[in-house]
Amino acid sequence: MKLNELKQGQSAKIVNISGAAATKRRLMELGLTRNAVIIMKKTAPLGDPLELHVRGYELTIRKKDAAGIDVEI
């Protein structure tokens, strides 16, 4: 399952991050690493961006970037 497919309030664990090297590195620097637990907090009215809770803080990322993150519930 992809991160952008989570519903509001669902939590999941990151399994893999794919995409361009620069994007992957930026997401990992933000705390989105393998085995990190994520909670989908909110989605903007038009669906982009997504607000996540990860490692004790709130993070907002684009839906396009979230589509490259594999998670398991």
Protein Blocks (a to p, Z undefined) as FASTA:
>chain_A
ZZklpcehiacddfbdcdjfklmmmmmmnopaghiacddfbdcfkopacdddeehiacdd
dfklmmmpccdZZ
